[in-house]
Amino acid sequence: MLQRLSSGLARFEETAAAALAAAVTCLILINIAFRVLGNPLYWISELSIYAMIWMTFLIAGAVFRRRQGVAVTLLSDVLPRAGRKLIVLWVDAMVLVFALLLVWLCWRWYQPFTLAQLGFDTGAFQGQTFNFIYAENTSTLGVKKFWVWLIVPWFALSLSLHGLANVWQSVTQWRRPDDEPTVETLP
């Protein structure tokens, strides 16, 4: 079930990232057209930057799930099968540790319980915590930046799920001595 959930989330992230890539292309083309006409729309530039950031975080989770990230394989290429499995397990475990640390940092950054305890009063929240995350607006869009930054907690949770699924898969592969931990073994 964990593998199916992680793979389904990765497919969703890939689809959303592809849609955002198309949106970035369209936004840039629209911006070029308006600049040629002498009437640039500055908010389009900011929106395309945020769309590209979201696209990057979304596809990064799917890349980690499929173990398709950039890797230096000098050591793993010369090791026997057991050594390669150990390296894959180590990398998966480090990704999971990083993801869980990022979840914890996002929790401290957003402080949702403190905000709720203060009745969602951002002024009181800022006064008590000296955290101004809920006060800052985007430059041209006029949207609170914490909405844009929500991709970071999403990525942290997504990467945690993918990391857990990959660690589980690596551990279960120790039972099957002939299996090589590769992308092809993913569902």
OpenMM code with the backbone's topology and positions (N, CA, C; nanometers):
from openmm import Vec3, app, unit

residues = "MET LEU GLN ARG LEU SER SER GLY LEU ALA ARG PHE GLU GLU THR ALA ALA ALA ALA LEU ALA ALA ALA VAL THR CYS LEU ILE LEU ILE ASN ILE ALA PHE ARG VAL LEU GLY ASN PRO LEU TYR TRP ILE SER GLU LEU SER ILE TYR ALA MET ILE TRP MET THR PHE LEU ILE ALA GLY ALA VAL PHE ARG ARG ARG GLN GLY VAL ALA VAL THR LEU LEU SER ASP VAL LEU PRO ARG ALA GLY ARG LYS LEU ILE VAL LEU TRP VAL ASP ALA MET VAL LEU VAL PHE ALA LEU LEU LEU VAL TRP LEU CYS TRP ARG TRP TYR GLN PRO PHE THR LEU ALA GLN LEU GLY PHE ASP THR GLY ALA PHE GLN GLY GLN THR PHE ASN PHE ILE TYR ALA GLU ASN THR SER THR LEU GLY VAL LYS LYS PHE TRP VAL TRP LEU ILE VAL PRO TRP PHE ALA LEU SER LEU SER LEU HIS GLY LEU ALA ASN VAL TRP GLN SER VAL THR GLN TRP ARG ARG PRO ASP ASP GLU PRO THR VAL GLU THR LEU PRO".split()
positions = [
    Vec3(0.0825, -0.1191, 0.0000),
    Vec3(0.0000, 0.0000, 0.0000),
    Vec3(0.0873, 0.1261, 0.0000),
    Vec3(0.1955, 0.1237, 0.0782),
    Vec3(0.2870, 0.2373, 0.0838),
    Vec3(0.3478, 0.2648, -0.0538),
    Vec3(0.3854, 0.1588, -0.1245),
    Vec3(0.4441, 0.1738, -0.2579),
    Vec3(0.3429, 0.2333, -0.3556),
    Vec3(0.2191, 0.1866, -0.3493),
    Vec3(0.1153, 0.2381, -0.4405),
    Vec3(0.0851, 0.3849, -0.4113),
    Vec3(0.0779, 0.4191, -0.2828),
    Vec3(0.0506, 0.5572, -0.2450),
    Vec3(0.1622, 0.6493, -0.2928),
    Vec3(0.2854, 0.6090, -0.2726),
    Vec3(0.3996, 0.6892, -0.3144),
    Vec3(0.4057, 0.7010, -0.4669),
    Vec3(0.3829, 0.5917, -0.5369),
    Vec3(0.3849, 0.5950, -0.6834),
    Vec3(0.2709, 0.6807, -0.7387),
    Vec3(0.1533, 0.6723, -0.6771),
    Vec3(0.0411, 0.7558, -0.7195),
    Vec3(0.0696, 0.9038, -0.6968),
    Vec3(0.1289, 0.9357, -0.5822),
    Vec3(0.1656, 1.0739, -0.5545),
    Vec3(0.2705, 1.1224, -0.6544),
    Vec3(0.3658, 1.0370, -0.6879),
    Vec3(0.4687, 1.0744, -0.7858),
    Vec3(0.4058, 1.1023, -0.9226),
    Vec3(0.3084, 1.0207, -0.9624),
    Vec3(0.2396, 1.0458, -1.0908),
    Vec3(0.1652, 1.1789, -1.0869),
    Vec3(0.0981, 1.2083, -0.9746),
    Vec3(0.0298, 1.3363, -0.9599),
    Vec3(0.1297, 1.4513, -0.9690),
    Vec3(0.2426, 1.4382, -0.9015),
    Vec3(0.3440, 1.5440, -0.9029),
    Vec3(0.4001, 1.5645, -1.0435),
    Vec3(0.4206, 1.4556, -1.1161),
    Vec3(0.4690, 1.4680, -1.2536),
    Vec3(0.3681, 1.5404, -1.3417),
    Vec3(0.2409, 1.5063, -1.3264),
    Vec3(0.1356, 1.5710, -1.4057),
    Vec3(0.1247, 1.7190, -1.3714),
    Vec3(0.1260, 1.7504, -1.2428),
    Vec3(0.1179, 1.8907, -1.2004),
    Vec3(0.2400, 1.9687, -1.2476),
    Vec3(0.3591, 1.9073, -1.2409),
    Vec3(0.4806, 1.9751, -1.2874),
    Vec3(0.4752, 1.9997, -1.4378),
    Vec3(0.4225, 1.9033, -1.5124),
    Vec3(0.4090, 1.9219, -1.6577),
    Vec3(0.3120, 2.0354, -1.6881),
    Vec3(0.2017, 2.0419, -1.6140),
    Vec3(0.1053, 2.1512, -1.6337),
    Vec3(0.1690, 2.2854, -1.6003),
    Vec3(0.2482, 2.2887, -1.4943),
    Vec3(0.3152, 2.4137, -1.4584),
    Vec3(0.4211, 2.4520, -1.5615),
    Vec3(0.4891, 2.3534, -1.6194),
    Vec3(0.5867, 2.3831, -1.7253),
    Vec3(0.5161, 2.4458, -1.8453),
    Vec3(0.4008, 2.3934, -1.8807),
    Vec3(0.3227, 2.4511, -1.9905),
    Vec3(0.2764, 2.5922, -1.9540),
    Vec3(0.2346, 2.6097, -1.8292),
    Vec3(0.1897, 2.7424, -1.7844),
    Vec3(0.3043, 2.8436, -1.7897),
    Vec3(0.4243, 2.8026, -1.7471),
    Vec3(0.5396, 2.8924, -1.7527),
    Vec3(0.5672, 2.9343, -1.8962),
    Vec3(0.5618, 2.8393, -1.9881),
    Vec3(0.5844, 2.8701, -2.1294),
    Vec3(0.4816, 2.9707, -2.1803),
    Vec3(0.3560, 2.9457, -2.1498),
    Vec3(0.2497, 3.0377, -2.1932),
    Vec3(0.2656, 3.1754, -2.1302),
    Vec3(0.2963, 3.1792, -2.0016),
    Vec3(0.3137, 3.3089, -1.9340),
    Vec3(0.4284, 3.3886, -1.9952),
    Vec3(0.5378, 3.3221, -2.0252),
    Vec3(0.6513, 3.3922, -2.0846),
    Vec3(0.6164, 3.4439, -2.2239),
    Vec3(0.5458, 3.3627, -2.3027),
    Vec3(0.5052, 3.4073, -2.4361),
    Vec3(0.4091, 3.5258, -2.4285),
    Vec3(0.3165, 3.5207, -2.3348),
    Vec3(0.2238, 3.6337, -2.3159),
    Vec3(0.3017, 3.7585, -2.2761),
    Vec3(0.3978, 3.7409, -2.1860),
    Vec3(0.4774, 3.8550, -2.1411),
    Vec3(0.5583, 3.9142, -2.2559),
    Vec3(0.6131, 3.8289, -2.3414),
    Vec3(0.6868, 3.8785, -2.4583),
    Vec3(0.5943, 3.9595, -2.5494),
    Vec3(0.4756, 3.9072, -2.5724),
    Vec3(0.3804, 3.9775, -2.6593),
    Vec3(0.3440, 4.1147, -2.6017),
    Vec3(0.3192, 4.1200, -2.4727),
    Vec3(0.2833, 4.2492, -2.4125),
    Vec3(0.4017, 4.3457, -2.4102),
    Vec3(0.5223, 4.2937, -2.3935),
    Vec3(0.6401, 4.3817, -2.3968),
    Vec3(0.6614, 4.4378, -2.5371),
    Vec3(0.6401, 4.3555, -2.6386),
    Vec3(0.6529, 4.4027, -2.7767),
    Vec3(0.5504, 4.5125, -2.8044),
    Vec3(0.4308, 4.4985, -2.7482),
    Vec3(0.3261, 4.5991, -2.7666),
    Vec3(0.3491, 4.7232, -2.6809),
    Vec3(0.4545, 4.7212, -2.5996),
    Vec3(0.4881, 4.8384, -2.5191),
    Vec3(0.4124, 4.8469, -2.3876),
    Vec3(0.3511, 4.7400, -2.3453),
    Vec3(0.2732, 4.7411, -2.2217),
    Vec3(0.3061, 4.6156, -2.1382),
    Vec3(0.4258, 4.6119, -2.0787),
    Vec3(0.4647, 4.4895, -2.0056),
    Vec3(0.3779, 4.4684, -1.8811),
    Vec3(0.3498, 4.3431, -1.8552),
    Vec3(0.2753, 4.3053, -1.7351),
    Vec3(0.3744, 4.2426, -1.6366),
    Vec3(0.4128, 4.3190, -1.5359),
    Vec3(0.5191, 4.2748, -1.4454),
    Vec3(0.4753, 4.1574, -1.3585),
    Vec3(0.3485, 4.1486, -1.3295),
    Vec3(0.3017, 4.0392, -1.2450),
    Vec3(0.3165, 3.9046, -1.3148),
    Vec3(0.3189, 3.9043, -1.4485),
    Vec3(0.3372, 3.7781, -1.5209),
    Vec3(0.4770, 3.7223, -1.4945),
    Vec3(0.5754, 3.8086, -1.4876),
    Vec3(0.7114, 3.7630, -1.4584),
    Vec3(0.7177, 3.6974, -1.3210),
    Vec3(0.6577, 3.7613, -1.2230),
    Vec3(0.6590, 3.7051, -1.0878),
    Vec3(0.5816, 3.5734, -1.0818),
    Vec3(0.4665, 3.5689, -1.1470),
    Vec3(0.3873, 3.4459, -1.1488),
    Vec3(0.4622, 3.3324, -1.2180),
    Vec3(0.5316, 3.3620, -1.3259),
    Vec3(0.6069, 3.2566, -1.3943),
    Vec3(0.7232, 3.2072, -1.3093),
    Vec3(0.7848, 3.2948, -1.2323),
    Vec3(0.8923, 3.2530, -1.1417),
    Vec3(0.8372, 3.1587, -1.0355),
    Vec3(0.7244, 3.1943, -0.9755),
    Vec3(0.6657, 3.1077, -0.8726),
    Vec3(0.6190, 2.9746, -0.9320),
    Vec3(0.5652, 2.9784, -1.0530),
    Vec3(0.5227, 2.8538, -1.1173),
    Vec3(0.6428, 2.7632, -1.1440),
    Vec3(0.7544, 2.8221, -1.1823),
    Vec3(0.8749, 2.7427, -1.2072),
    Vec3(0.9283, 2.6832, -1.0756),
    Vec3(0.9225, 2.7592, -0.9689),
    Vec3(0.9664, 2.7080, -0.8383),
    Vec3(0.8788, 2.5906, -0.7968),
    Vec3(0.7479, 2.6058, -0.8085),
    Vec3(0.6570, 2.4963, -0.7738),
    Vec3(0.6837, 2.3749, -0.8617),
    Vec3(0.7038, 2.3975, -0.9917),
    Vec3(0.7315, 2.2877, -1.0832),
    Vec3(0.8562, 2.2121, -1.0396),
    Vec3(0.9591, 2.2845, -1.0009),
    Vec3(1.0850, 2.2223, -0.9603),
    Vec3(1.0672, 2.1367, -0.8354),
    Vec3(0.9984, 2.1886, -0.7363),
    Vec3(0.9763, 2.1109, -0.6133),
    Vec3(0.8896, 1.9879, -0.6411),
    Vec3(0.7881, 2.0033, -0.7249),
    Vec3(0.7007, 1.8892, -0.7534),
    Vec3(0.7751, 1.7779, -0.8265),
    Vec3(0.8517, 1.8138, -0.9274),
    Vec3(0.9206, 1.7096, -1.0033),
    Vec3(1.0346, 1.6497, -0.9224),
    Vec3(1.0919, 1.7255, -0.8305),
    Vec3(1.2005, 1.6718, -0.7483),
    Vec3(1.1520, 1.5544, -0.6630),
    Vec3(1.0311, 1.5648, -0.6083),
    Vec3(0.9772, 1.4533, -0.5307),
    Vec3(0.9617, 1.3283, -0.6149),
    Vec3(0.9116, 1.3438, -0.7360),
    Vec3(0.8941, 1.2286, -0.8251),
    Vec3(1.0279, 1.1700, -0.8673),
    Vec3(1.1271, 1.2560, -0.8877),
    Vec3(1.2600, 1.2089, -0.9253),
    Vec3(1.3209, 1.1258, -0.8122),
    Vec3(1.3068, 1.1727, -0.6900),
    Vec3(1.3581, 1.0956, -0.5770),
    Vec3(1.2843, 0.9633, -0.5625),
    Vec3(1.1556, 0.9629, -0.5872),
    Vec3(1.0783, 0.8390, -0.5774),
    Vec3(1.1312, 0.7348, -0.6750),
    Vec3(1.1629, 0.7780, -0.7949),
    Vec3(1.2081, 0.6855, -0.8983),
    Vec3(1.3588, 0.6619, -0.8960),
    Vec3(1.4254, 0.7267, -0.8026),
    Vec3(1.5719, 0.7157, -0.7890),
    Vec3(1.6411, 0.7537, -0.9201),
    Vec3(1.5942, 0.8587, -0.9820),
    Vec3(1.6495, 0.9014, -1.1099),
    Vec3(1.7305, 1.0296, -1.0985),
    Vec3(1.7676, 1.0671, -0.9778),
    Vec3(1.8464, 1.1879, -0.9599),
    Vec3(1.9876, 1.1697, -1.0114),
    Vec3(2.0574, 1.2800, -1.0237),
    Vec3(2.1963, 1.2759, -1.0664),
    Vec3(2.2761, 1.2031, -0.9590),
    Vec3(2.3607, 1.1102, -1.0024),
    Vec3(2.4372, 1.0308, -0.9070),
    Vec3(2.5769, 1.0043, -0.9607),
    Vec3(2.6707, 0.9981, -0.8693),
    Vec3(2.8062, 0.9560, -0.9022),
    Vec3(2.8151, 0.8091, -0.8638),
    Vec3(2.8399, 0.7240, -0.9624),
    Vec3(2.8335, 0.5799, -0.9386),
    Vec3(2.9703, 0.5127, -0.9438),
    Vec3(3.0767, 0.5891, -0.9266),
    Vec3(3.2109, 0.5316, -0.9311),
    Vec3(3.2264, 0.4176, -0.8317),
    Vec3(3.1851, 0.4413, -0.7083),
    Vec3(3.2005, 0.3392, -0.6049),
    Vec3(3.1030, 0.2243, -0.6245),
    Vec3(2.9783, 0.2559, -0.6480),
    Vec3(2.8777, 0.1501, -0.6593),
    Vec3(2.8996, 0.0601, -0.7808),
    Vec3(2.9616, 0.1133, -0.8847),
    Vec3(2.9860, 0.0321, -1.0044),
    Vec3(3.0889, -0.0782, -0.9814),
    Vec3(3.1795, -0.0589, -0.8880),
    Vec3(3.2838, -0.1596, -0.8649),
    Vec3(3.2503, -0.2530, -0.7483),
    Vec3(3.1447, -0.2234, -0.6762),
    Vec3(3.1080, -0.3064, -0.5611),
    Vec3(3.0277, -0.4285, -0.6049),
    Vec3(3.0325, -0.5337, -0.5242),
    Vec3(2.9433, -0.6471, -0.5513),
    Vec3(2.7982, -0.6075, -0.5231),
    Vec3(2.7076, -0.6948, -0.5610),
    Vec3(2.5644, -0.6674, -0.5492),
    Vec3(2.5237, -0.6256, -0.4075),
    Vec3(2.5742, -0.6925, -0.3067),
    Vec3(2.5397, -0.6582, -0.1679),
    Vec3(2.5858, -0.5169, -0.1335),
    Vec3(2.7023, -0.4785, -0.1823),
    Vec3(2.7519, -0.3431, -0.1587),
    Vec3(2.6666, -0.2382, -0.2259),
    Vec3(2.6213, -0.2679, -0.3481),
    Vec3(2.5331, -0.1735, -0.4185),
    Vec3(2.4008, -0.1582, -0.3449),
    Vec3(2.3482, -0.2692, -0.2939),
    Vec3(2.2231, -0.2623, -0.2179),
    Vec3(2.2411, -0.1793, -0.0915),
    Vec3(2.3554, -0.1932, -0.0273),
    Vec3(2.3833, -0.1168, 0.0939),
    Vec3(2.3918, 0.0328, 0.0635),
    Vec3(2.4554, 0.0674, -0.0470),
    Vec3(2.4645, 0.2092, -0.0855),
    Vec3(2.3262, 0.2649, -0.1163),
    Vec3(2.2442, 0.1888, -0.1884),
    Vec3(2.1087, 0.2346, -0.2194),
    Vec3(2.0299, 0.2551, -0.0901),
    Vec3(2.0428, 0.1632, 0.0038),
    Vec3(1.9744, 0.1766, 0.1330),
    Vec3(2.0242, 0.2994, 0.2072),
    Vec3(2.1545, 0.3238, 0.2065),
    Vec3(2.2115, 0.4405, 0.2741),
    Vec3(2.1575, 0.5699, 0.2122),
    Vec3(2.1560, 0.5786, 0.0801),
    Vec3(2.1057, 0.6987, 0.0128),
    Vec3(1.9578, 0.7188, 0.0443),
    Vec3(1.8802, 0.6107, 0.0378),
    Vec3(1.7370, 0.6213, 0.0700),
    Vec3(1.7162, 0.6678, 0.2133),
    Vec3(1.7960, 0.6147, 0.3050),
    Vec3(1.7835, 0.6542, 0.4461),
    Vec3(1.8209, 0.8010, 0.4649),
    Vec3(1.9230, 0.8483, 0.3950),
    Vec3(1.9636, 0.9890, 0.4083),
    Vec3(1.8583, 1.0825, 0.3491),
    Vec3(1.7962, 1.0411, 0.2397),
    Vec3(1.6873, 1.1216, 0.1827),
    Vec3(1.5724, 1.1293, 0.2832),
    Vec3(1.5385, 1.0176, 0.3457),
    Vec3(1.4312, 1.0166, 0.4450),
    Vec3(1.4667, 1.1046, 0.5654),
    Vec3(1.5887, 1.0971, 0.6137),
    Vec3(1.6314, 1.1813, 0.7266),
    Vec3(1.6208, 1.3283, 0.6886),
    Vec3(1.6689, 1.3635, 0.5694),
    Vec3(1.6587, 1.5019, 0.5231),
    Vec3(1.5129, 1.5462, 0.5156),
    Vec3(1.4275, 1.4608, 0.4602),
    Vec3(1.2860, 1.4958, 0.4445),
    Vec3(1.2194, 1.5175, 0.5807),
    Vec3(1.2470, 1.4313, 0.6755),
    Vec3(1.1881, 1.4467, 0.8086),
    Vec3(1.2401, 1.5714, 0.8785),
    Vec3(1.3668, 1.6024, 0.8593),
    Vec3(1.4219, 1.7269, 0.9139),
    Vec3(1.3527, 1.8475, 0.8505),
    Vec3(1.3279, 1.8406, 0.7205),
    Vec3(1.2597, 1.9498, 0.6518),
    Vec3(1.1155, 1.9646, 0.7003),
    Vec3(1.0475, 1.8529, 0.7291),
    Vec3(0.9119, 1.8601, 0.7855),
    Vec3(0.9165, 1.9341, 0.9188),
    Vec3(1.0114, 1.8984, 1.0020),
    Vec3(1.0242, 1.9622, 1.1330),
    Vec3(1.0530, 2.1127, 1.1184),
    Vec3(1.1425, 2.1489, 1.0260),
    Vec3(1.1742, 2.2900, 1.0044),
    Vec3(1.0536, 2.3676, 0.9513),
    Vec3(0.9764, 2.3061, 0.8626),
    Vec3(0.8555, 2.3720, 0.8108),
    Vec3(0.7524, 2.3909, 0.9215),
    Vec3(0.7430, 2.2920, 1.0089),
    Vec3(0.6508, 2.3035, 1.1221),
    Vec3(0.6909, 2.4213, 1.2100),
    Vec3(0.8182, 2.4362, 1.2359),
    Vec3(0.8671, 2.5492, 1.3172),
    Vec3(0.8513, 2.6812, 1.2430),
    Vec3(0.8606, 2.6772, 1.1117),
    Vec3(0.8505, 2.7978, 1.0307),
    Vec3(0.7069, 2.8493, 1.0279),
    Vec3(0.6114, 2.7621, 1.0005),
    Vec3(0.4711, 2.8027, 0.9895),
    Vec3(0.4015, 2.8127, 1.1254),
    Vec3(0.4415, 2.7333, 1.2222),
    Vec3(0.3843, 2.7332, 1.3574),
    Vec3(0.2307, 2.7342, 1.3557),
    Vec3(0.1683, 2.6340, 1.2966),
    Vec3(0.0226, 2.6376, 1.2817),
    Vec3(-0.0528, 2.6333, 1.4145),
    Vec3(-0.0027, 2.5605, 1.5140),
    Vec3(-0.0740, 2.5549, 1.6420),
    Vec3(-0.0702, 2.6892, 1.7134),
    Vec3(0.0421, 2.7565, 1.7094),
    Vec3(0.0521, 2.8879, 1.7728),
    Vec3(-0.0422, 2.9860, 1.7048),
    Vec3(-0.0473, 2.9814, 1.5722),
    Vec3(-0.1381, 3.0692, 1.4986),
    Vec3(-0.2830, 3.0393, 1.5351),
    Vec3(-0.3181, 2.9121, 1.5469),
    Vec3(-0.4547, 2.8740, 1.5845),
    Vec3(-0.4860, 2.9158, 1.7277),
    Vec3(-0.3909, 2.8996, 1.8191),
    Vec3(-0.4120, 2.9387, 1.9587),
    Vec3(-0.4378, 3.0881, 1.9708),
    Vec3(-0.3806, 3.1659, 1.8798),
    Vec3(-0.3989, 3.3109, 1.8825),
    Vec3(-0.5168, 3.3545, 1.7964),
    Vec3(-0.6032, 3.2608, 1.7630),
    Vec3(-0.7244, 3.2926, 1.6883),
    Vec3(-0.6974, 3.3382, 1.5460),
    Vec3(-0.5894, 3.2908, 1.4859),
    Vec3(-0.5502, 3.3271, 1.3504),
    Vec3(-0.5305, 3.4779, 1.3338),
    Vec3(-0.4950, 3.5429, 1.4439),
    Vec3(-0.4625, 3.6851, 1.4424),
    Vec3(-0.3137, 3.6985, 1.4107),
    Vec3(-0.2843, 3.7374, 1.2874),
    Vec3(-0.1440, 3.7415, 1.2458),
    Vec3(-0.0646, 3.8487, 1.3202),
    Vec3(-0.1295, 3.9555, 1.3587),
    Vec3(-0.0610, 4.0594, 1.4359),
    Vec3(-0.0165, 4.0070, 1.5716),
    Vec3(-0.1054, 3.9369, 1.6413),
    Vec3(-0.0694, 3.8772, 1.7700),
    Vec3(0.0366, 3.7693, 1.7516),
    Vec3(0.0257, 3.6935, 1.6430),
    Vec3(0.1239, 3.5893, 1.6135),
    Vec3(0.2631, 3.6502, 1.5953),
    Vec3(0.2702, 3.7594, 1.5201),
    Vec3(0.3980, 3.8259, 1.4975),
    Vec3(0.4548, 3.8827, 1.6269),
    Vec3(0.3672, 3.9386, 1.7099),
    Vec3(0.4126, 3.9956, 1.8362),
    Vec3(0.4657, 3.8915, 1.9327),
    Vec3(0.4047, 3.7754, 1.9333),
    Vec3(0.4468, 3.6707, 2.0264),
    Vec3(0.5686, 3.5935, 1.9762),
    Vec3(0.5758, 3.5684, 1.8445),
    Vec3(0.6792, 3.4791, 1.7917),
    Vec3(0.7911, 3.5508, 1.7159),
    Vec3(0.7712, 3.6773, 1.6823),
    Vec3(0.8628, 3.7504, 1.5948),
    Vec3(0.8814, 3.6793, 1.4614),
    Vec3(0.7789, 3.6081, 1.4200),
    Vec3(0.7764, 3.5377, 1.2920),
    Vec3(0.6792, 3.6136, 1.2019),
    Vec3(0.7282, 3.6652, 1.0921),
    Vec3(0.6478, 3.7494, 1.0038),
    Vec3(0.6084, 3.6778, 0.8747),
    Vec3(0.6033, 3.5454, 0.8794),
    Vec3(0.5728, 3.4659, 0.7608),
    Vec3(0.4353, 3.4996, 0.7025),
    Vec3(0.3400, 3.5313, 0.7872),
    Vec3(0.2038, 3.5554, 0.7400),
    Vec3(0.1782, 3.7011, 0.7018),
    Vec3(0.2810, 3.7860, 0.7097),
    Vec3(0.2610, 3.9285, 0.6842),
    Vec3(0.3135, 3.9740, 0.5483),
    Vec3(0.4109, 3.9042, 0.4946),
    Vec3(0.4780, 3.9514, 0.3741),
    Vec3(0.3964, 3.9213, 0.2482),
    Vec3(0.3838, 4.0225, 0.1628),
    Vec3(0.3128, 4.0085, 0.0352),
    Vec3(0.4123, 3.9906, -0.0790),
    Vec3(0.3650, 3.9281, -0.1870),
    Vec3(0.4463, 3.9210, -0.3083),
    Vec3(0.4586, 4.0615, -0.3668),
    Vec3(0.5585, 4.0815, -0.4500),
    Vec3(0.5876, 4.2164, -0.5007),
    Vec3(0.4781, 4.2720, -0.5909),
    Vec3(0.4316, 4.1929, -0.6877),
    Vec3(0.3360, 4.2463, -0.7851),
    Vec3(0.2005, 4.1767, -0.7814),
    Vec3(0.1954, 4.0555, -0.7295),
    Vec3(0.0692, 3.9810, -0.7291),
    Vec3(-0.0230, 4.0221, -0.6153),
    Vec3(0.0341, 4.0704, -0.5054),
    Vec3(-0.0470, 4.1100, -0.3907),
    Vec3(-0.0977, 3.9930, -0.3082),
    Vec3(-0.0367, 3.8772, -0.3231),
    Vec3(-0.0755, 3.7559, -0.2498),
    Vec3(0.0206, 3.7395, -0.1331),
    Vec3(-0.0283, 3.6917, -0.0221),
    Vec3(0.0597, 3.6637, 0.0913),
    Vec3(0.1606, 3.5565, 0.0507),
    Vec3(0.2854, 3.5782, 0.0833),
    Vec3(0.3909, 3.4860, 0.0402),
    Vec3(0.3806, 3.3489, 0.1046),
    Vec3(0.3174, 3.3393, 0.2207),
    Vec3(0.3096, 3.2069, 0.2829),
    Vec3(0.2324, 3.1101, 0.1944),
    Vec3(0.1412, 3.1594, 0.1118),
    Vec3(0.0702, 3.0717, 0.0181),
    Vec3(0.1674, 3.0156, -0.0859),
    Vec3(0.2555, 3.1001, -0.1341),
    Vec3(0.3536, 3.0573, -0.2333),
    Vec3(0.4518, 2.9591, -0.1694),
    Vec3(0.4909, 2.9858, -0.0464),
    Vec3(0.5897, 2.9026, 0.0221),
    Vec3(0.5337, 2.7681, 0.0674),
    Vec3(0.4041, 2.7467, 0.0547),
    Vec3(0.3460, 2.6172, 0.0953),
    Vec3(0.4026, 2.4992, 0.0160),
    Vec3(0.4688, 2.5265, -0.0939),
    Vec3(0.5301, 2.4177, -0.1701),
    Vec3(0.6407, 2.3504, -0.0894),
    Vec3(0.7048, 2.4239, 0.0001),
    Vec3(0.8135, 2.3647, 0.0789),
    Vec3(0.7598, 2.2595, 0.1766),
    Vec3(0.6548, 2.2879, 0.2550),
    Vec3(0.5994, 2.1799, 0.3377),
    Vec3(0.5427, 2.0649, 0.2542),
    Vec3(0.4822, 2.0967, 0.1401),
    Vec3(0.4329, 1.9902, 0.0514),
    Vec3(0.5488, 1.9006, 0.0105),
    Vec3(0.6581, 1.9615, -0.0338),
    Vec3(0.7750, 1.8859, -0.0753),
    Vec3(0.8298, 1.8024, 0.0405),
    Vec3(0.8339, 1.8597, 0.1586),
    Vec3(0.8857, 1.7870, 0.2749),
    Vec3(0.8018, 1.6634, 0.3047),
    Vec3(0.6699, 1.6786, 0.3028),
    Vec3(0.5816, 1.5642, 0.3287),
    Vec3(0.5882, 1.4617, 0.2155),
    Vec3(0.5897, 1.5103, 0.0935),
    Vec3(0.5978, 1.4223, -0.0220),
    Vec3(0.7293, 1.3442, -0.0217),
    Vec3(0.8384, 1.4154, 0.0023),
    Vec3(0.9686, 1.3492, 0.0052),
    Vec3(0.9767, 1.2495, 0.1209),
    Vec3(0.9111, 1.2796, 0.2316),
    Vec3(0.9078, 1.1848, 0.3438),
    Vec3(0.8380, 1.0558, 0.3028),
    Vec3(0.7256, 1.0688, 0.2348),
    Vec3(0.6542, 0.9497, 0.1885),
    Vec3(0.7375, 0.8718, 0.0876),
    Vec3(0.7954, 0.9419, -0.0097),
    Vec3(0.8778, 0.8754, -0.1102),
    Vec3(1.0012, 0.8116, -0.0457),
    Vec3(1.0631, 0.8827, 0.0470),
    Vec3(1.1803, 0.8285, 0.1145),
    Vec3(1.1469, 0.7044, 0.1957),
    Vec3(1.0336, 0.7081, 0.2647),
    Vec3(0.9913, 0.5914, 0.3421),
    Vec3(0.9627, 0.4728, 0.2500),
    Vec3(0.8959, 0.4980, 0.1387),
    Vec3(0.8673, 0.3910, 0.0433),
    Vec3(0.9960, 0.3329, -0.0142),
    Vec3(1.0927, 0.4192, -0.0457),
    Vec3(1.2198, 0.3702, -0.0999),
    Vec3(1.2994, 0.2929, 0.0040),
    Vec3(1.3005, 0.3398, 0.1285),
    Vec3(1.3707, 0.2665, 0.2347),
    Vec3(1.3051, 0.1301, 0.2536),
    Vec3(1.1731, 0.1288, 0.2581),
    Vec3(1.1011, 0.0016, 0.2733),
    Vec3(1.1361, -0.0941, 0.1594),
    Vec3(1.1382, -0.0416, 0.0390),
    Vec3(1.1717, -0.1242, -0.0765),
    Vec3(1.3153, -0.1757, -0.0672),
    Vec3(1.4076, -0.0905, -0.0251),
    Vec3(1.5469, -0.1336, -0.0118),
    Vec3(1.5624, -0.2416, 0.0941),
    Vec3(1.4920, -0.2255, 0.2053),
    Vec3(1.5007, -0.3248, 0.3127),
    Vec3(1.4411, -0.4574, 0.2678),
    Vec3(1.3288, -0.4545, 0.1991),
    Vec3(1.2667, -0.5796, 0.1548),
    Vec3(1.3498, -0.6483, 0.0469),
    Vec3(1.4314, -0.5742, -0.0259),
    Vec3(1.5149, -0.6358, -0.1282),
    Vec3(1.6310, -0.7152, -0.0690),
    Vec3(1.6626, -0.6918, 0.0573),
    Vec3(1.7666, -0.7726, 0.1214),
    Vec3(1.7236, -0.9187, 0.1289),
    Vec3(1.5927, -0.9410, 0.1337),
    Vec3(1.5405, -1.0775, 0.1415),
    Vec3(1.5544, -1.1509, 0.0094),
    Vec3(1.5613, -1.0771, -0.1013),
    Vec3(1.5717, -1.1369, -0.2345),
    Vec3(1.7124, -1.1123, -0.2875),
    Vec3(1.7993, -1.2095, -0.2776),
    Vec3(1.9396, -1.1867, -0.3124),
    Vec3(1.9640, -1.1573, -0.4601),
    Vec3(1.8749, -1.1944, -0.5492),
    Vec3(1.8991, -1.1739, -0.6921),
    Vec3(1.8524, -1.0381, -0.7420),
    Vec3(1.7733, -0.9673, -0.6612),
    Vec3(1.7188, -0.8389, -0.7066),
    Vec3(1.8209, -0.7286, -0.6910),
    Vec3(1.8330, -0.6483, -0.7936),
    Vec3(1.9182, -0.5311, -0.7937),
    Vec3(1.8298, -0.4091, -0.7698),
    Vec3(1.8602, -0.3213, -0.6744),
    Vec3(1.7760, -0.2053, -0.6476),
    Vec3(1.7886, -0.1011, -0.7574),
    Vec3(1.7023, -0.1086, -0.8558),
    Vec3(1.7057, -0.0168, -0.9684),
    Vec3(1.5688, 0.0465, -0.9890),
    Vec3(1.5613, 0.1333, -1.0842),
    Vec3(1.4355, 0.1998, -1.1181),
    Vec3(1.3349, 0.0980, -1.1685),
    Vec3(1.3807, -0.0036, -1.2390),
    Vec3(1.2888, -0.1008, -1.2979),
    Vec3(1.2114, -0.1794, -1.1927),
    Vec3(1.2623, -0.1854, -1.0687),
    Vec3(1.1928, -0.2609, -0.9656),
    Vec3(1.0791, -0.1819, -0.9027),
    Vec3(1.0701, -0.0534, -0.9376),
    Vec3(0.9619, 0.0277, -0.8824),
    Vec3(0.8318, -0.0062, -0.9523),
    Vec3(0.7209, -0.0002, -0.8787),
    Vec3(0.5919, -0.0305, -0.9421),
    Vec3(0.5521, 0.0756, -1.0421),
] * unit.nanometer
topology = app.Topology()
chain = topology.addChain("A")
for resn in residues:
    res = topology.addResidue(resn, chain)
    for name in ("N", "CA", "C"):
        topology.addAtom(name, app.Element.getBySymbol(name[0]), res)
